Amino acid sequence: MSAASSGNTRIDARFAALAQEGRPALVTFTTAGDPDTATSLAILRALPAAGADIIELGVPFSDPMADGPTIQASSLRALQAGQTLVKTLEMVRSFRTADTTTPIVLMGYYNPVYIYGVERFLADAKAAGVDGLIVVDLPPEEDAELCLPALQAGLNFIRLATPTTDDKRLPAVLANTSGFVYYVSITGITGSATPDAGRVAAAVARIKHHCALPVAVGFGVKNAAQAAAIAQHADGVVVGSALVDALRATLDAKGKATSGTVKAVTDLVAELAAGVRAAKRVAAE
């Protein structure tokens, strides 16, 4: 087990509870403020009941280089609607008034955090009810910038491993990782391809050889069948672009939310959750 994981965060508790149930987690991603703050908060509040076990909330950024067109567009919609890091933290704070157990991970880039101020950000994030961070453009060599202070503040710092992360590189990637490892199942940008379950199984086994943390697999999972296939081999299945696509498909000609926006996202989450839960039965038989 990584020394960085204290074992008492909401993320640790959720994975431990799911391990007792014998099933993997469904991890959902949506962009904070897409298509507007109120609709985004309504989606956030509805995700746990729809079947999300862990929530990744994307922090909008003007240059999301690791993301594909779908999430880039969602980030742009959110920024145009006035979303800020302050508003994103306030969304988490509002969510926590009714839900004190579902883990929330902020996912994004270092620039907004740097501008906000690392010490202030970590204090405000912790106070708002954030549980973990994924910062895609900070490599392990930069751990002193945010990773180590985040761990000191009691937040999990979740690192991404990819198909190109070899056994020589993996220990550095995992050194200060806590909460879980996010395995990016395909090379390239988000939403650009479909993961291969066989390759995922081998990759998860390789990562688990290096650490005892749960491994969640994402990038390219679009439907319940794919989620079920990945869930047989992983501790968590991450779905993002498909949810953002479902949201986008409901917007009006001006890119505004409609009466079907929240439901489109939660309906897909419910389908994905059913797929993940079905995989438990397949694996158990």
N, C-alpha and C positions, 0 to 999 in steps of 0.2 A: 504493500500500500504506500502510495506517495505520502511522504511526511507532511505535505502541504494540506492534506485532507484531514480535518479535525474530527469528522464523523458526526457532527452535530448541526450541520446546516439543513435547511429544508430540502435541498437537493439530495444530500446523503440520506435523509429520512425517507424521502419518496422512493429512491432506488431500493433501500432496504425493505420497505413495505411491499414493493412490487416483487422483489425477490422471494418474499414470503408467499406471495400469491402465485409465484411461478410464471410470471409473464413480464414481457418487456414494456417499456414506457412509450407512449406516443408523445413526441415532442413537436409542438407546433410553432411555426414562425409567422408572424405578421409584422408589418412595418408600423411603428407608432405614428399616429396622425394621418394614416391613409384610409380613406380619402380626406378625412377631416378628424379633428380631435374627438368630437362627440361620438361619431360612428365607430372610430377605432377603439374608444373606451367601451362602447357597448359590445363590440366583438370580444375584447379582452375579458370582460366580465362573464360572457357567455361560453367561453372556451372550456372551462373545467366541466361544466354540466354536459357539454357535447362530447367529452371524452378525452380532452387534453390532460396529460399527466404532468407535463412540464411545459412552460411557456417561454419561448424566445421572443423577445420584443426588439425589433430592429430600430436602431437609432438612425434617423434619416441623415444622409451626408451627401454633399454635392458631387462627390467623385468616388462612388462605391465600386472600386476597380475589380473586386473579386466576385461581383454580382453580375448576373445576366440581365438581359433587357427587361424582364418582368419585374425584378426587384429594383433595378435602377429606376424604372418608371414609377414604382410605388414610392420610392424615396423622393422623387421629384414632385409627385402629387402632394406628399406630406409637407415638403418644404414650401411649396406654393400656397398651401393652406395655412401656413404660419407655424408649423410644428417646430419646436425647439427642444433642446435637451432639458431645459427647466420644465416644459410642458410634459415631456415624456416621464420625468420623475414624478410629476404631479399625477399622471395617469396611474402609475404604480401605487402611489399613496391612496388614491381613490379606490383602486381595486382591493387594496388591503383592508379597507373598512368592512368588507363583506367576506373576504377570503384570506385567512391567515396561514393556510397550509400549502397551497399550490406554489411550487417554486417558479420564480421569474428570473430569467437570464437576459441581460441587455447585450445585444449583439451589434457590433458596428466597427468603427474605425477610431484611431487614436486622436485624430485632429479635434473633434468636438470636445473630447475629455480634456485635452491639453489646453484648449482655449478656456474651458470652464475652470480649470485648475484642479490638479490631481487630488490634493488633500481635501479640498472643498467638495469635489465630486464624490469621492469615496464616502465621506461623512453623510452627504445628502442622499446618496444612493442607499446606503445602509439604513438610514432613518426612514426612507420612503418604503422600504421593504423589498429591495432588490437582493437577490441571493447569489448571483454569479455574473461573470463578465466573459464575453468572447470578443476579443479585439483582434481582427484578422490581419492587421498590418504591423503587429508588434512581434518580432521573432524572439526566441528564447534569449538571444544575446542582449535584448533590451529589457530583461525582466525587472531590473531596478527601476525602470520608468513607471510601471503601473502594476505589474504582476505581484511583486513582493509586497508593495504597500497595500494592495487589495487583499492579499492573504492575511496580512496583519490586521486589516480592518474587519476580518471575518467573512469576506466574500470569497466564493469559489472562483478560481481563474481557470477557465476551460480552454484547452488548446486543441487546435485542429491537426490531425494527421491525415496524410493523403497517400494515394498509391505510390507516389515517388519518395515518400519518407522511408528511407532504407534503415536497416538495423543499426547502422553506424550513427545515423541522425536521430533515431527514435528516442534514445535515452535523454538527449538534450531537450527534445520536445516535451517529454513527460516529466522532467525533473521537478518542476514546480506546478504541474497541472493538478487540479483537484476538482471534485464533484463528479465529472465524467470526462472521457475523451470523446471528441467529436471526430468520427472518421468520415472524411470526404470520399465517397465511394467512386467518384469518377474524377479524372483530370479535366481541368477547364473551369468554366464559370458556372454559377448556379443555374439549375433548370435546363441544362443543355443536352442531357443524355439520360439514359436509363441504366441503373446499376445492375450488375450481374451478381446474382445471389451466391453463386459458387465462389467467385473471387472475394466477395464480401466475407464469407465464412472463413476463408484462409487468412484474410487481412485481420479480422477480429481476433483469431487465434494467435496471430503473430504479435499483436499489440498486448494481448493478455499474458503473453510470455514475459513481457517487460514490466507489467504493472497489474495491480489488482483492481483498478478502477473500472466502473461500468463503461462500456463502449456503446455510444449511440451513433447510428449510421444515417447520413443524409446526403443530399444532392441527387435529384432525379426521381424521387418517389412521388408518383402522381395519383395513384389509386389504391383501393383496398387490397387488390391482389398483389401488387408490388410491395405494399406495406407488410402483408402477411409473409411474403417470401423472405424479406429482409429480417422480419421479426423472429424467424426461426433461428437466426444466427447471432443476433445482436441484443444488447440490453436495452436499446432504445431505437426508435425509428423517428427520424426528423423529417418533417414535411414543411416546405416553405413556398416555393414558387407556385405549386398547384393551388394553394390557398389564396395567394395573391392574385392568381389568374381568375379564380372563382369570384373574388371580390370585384376585379376589374370588369368582368363580364356583365355585372349588374349596374354599372355606372351609366348615367345619362349622357347625352351628347356633349355636355359641358364638363364631364368627368366628376359629376357630383353623385353622392350616394342616393339610392332609391329605397323603396320600402322592402326590397328583396335582398339588400346588401348583406346585412348581418346573417340572415338565414342561409344564404348561399355558402357562406364560410362555415357556419356551424353544421350544416347538413353534410358537407364534405368531411369535416372533422369526425362526425358520428360514423360515417362510412369507413374512414381510415381506422378509427378506434375499434370498430367491429372486426376489421381485418387483422389488426394487431392482436386482439383477444382470441380470434380464431386460431392464430398461429400457436398460441399456448396449448390449445387442445391437440393440434397436430403434433407438436413437439413432445407432448406428454404421452401420446399413445405408443 
